[in-house]
Amino acid sequence: MTVACGSQPHAEPTPIQYRTATKIQIPNIAADGKGPPEHLDAHPVLTPEPTAVHPWPAQLTEADIDAVLELAGWPRELWAEARAVVCGIGNQSGFPWGESNCHPASRNGESLGLFQLWSGWFPYFGEDVSQWDDPVVNARTAWKVYQYDLGRGQAPWTQWSVKP
């Protein structure tokens, strides 16, 4: 059990599970009597559809934040800084609550979600802005924004008011 960023205890997140499917055999309907094409066989394949959608809580715990960051592609060495920015855990900015206080659905005008991103970043990086409150989509977009700033010679965390 972990404790959220200043919240009640919360169970560890359930990992996404994938199901296996089987390619089907298609009966031969051709008049030539040949079997189905060779590329159709009964070998199991992994399908990309999860069997369950991750039920993210209204306020994420530190463990939830870590799971989100991992799924979004953040390098592990930046997780503590990211937690400081979004939840205020150990940040040096004097903001004890962080950008969103660990709330994925946090909204402040055009600042959206866990990382409080400007709505224009989502389409700029090929993400659906309607998914801003999905913490993984938000964190994935934030990672792209972070890299965008570094690629232009800007300091880390330029886009955020809260600094780690």
Secondary structure, 3 states (H helix, E strand, C coil): CEEECCCCEECCCCCCCEEEEECCCCCCCCCCCCCCCCCCCCCEEEEEEECCCCCCCCCCEHHHHHHHHHHHCCCHHHHHHHHHHHHCCCCCCCCCCCCCCCCCCCEECCEECCCCEECCHHHHCCCCHHHCCCHHHHHHHHHHHHHHHHHCCCCCCCCCCCCC
